[in-house]
Amino acid sequence: MIGFIIGLFVGAFIGVALMCLCNAASSADEDMEKLNELENRKDDVND
């Protein structure tokens, strides 16, 4: 029984950690897309 409870806590911790990593990766991906759009506009103005 104690193993089950410990497993629940460990599993929940790993799940929350993975959610945080996925959220950070998603935010970084959106920021990179915005940065690429700004660079493309800058290149278009310079041409």
Buried (B, 14 or more C-beta within 10 A) or exposed (E): EEEEEEEEEEEEEEEEEEEEEEEEEEEEEEEEEEEEEEEEEEEEEEE
